[in-house]
């Protein structure tokens, strides 16, 4: 399981120009069953992703392909989590990718 923080970077002002491509990238992550939750860091600091279901290498490649990362709008910082206890609705994240 991964949590990624997408913090605004030097090219932040270009976000609106690449928002449609970034949203398509997010939609693909959900469609492929990898993204569990995506949201904004408050106050207006960037975004965060909770993900599961692929190897670290595959996930890192996915994040690197985010148009916001490619364009230097955000920097990505990913942490890998090995879940030990969950609420029953999240039991599936304890299975290995």
Long-range contacts (C-beta under 8 A, 24 or more apart in sequence): 1-50, 1-51, 1-52, 1-80, 1-81, 1-82, 1-83, 1-93, 2-49, 2-50, 2-51, 2-52, 2-56, 2-59, 2-78, 2-79, 2-80, 2-81, 3-48, 3-49, 3-50, 3-51, 3-78, 3-79, 3-81, 4-48, 4-49, 4-51, 4-63, 4-76, 4-77, 4-78, 4-79, 5-41, 5-46, 5-47, 5-48, 5-76, 5-77, 5-78, 6-41, 6-46, 6-47, 6-48, 6-49, 6-66, 6-68, 6-69, 6-74, 6-75, 6-76, 7-41, 7-45, 7-46, 7-74, 7-75, 7-77, 8-44, 8-45, 8-46, 8-73, 8-74, 9-72, 9-73, 9-74, 9-75, 10-72, 11-71, 11-72, 11-73, 12-73, 12-74, 14-71, 14-73, 15-68, 15-73, 18-67, 18-68, 18-71, 18-73, 21-67, 22-66, 22-67, 22-68, 22-73, 25-65, 25-66, 25-67, 29-62, 34-59, 34-62, 36-93, 46-74, 47-74, 52-92, 52-93, 52-97, 53-97, 54-97, 55-97, 56-80
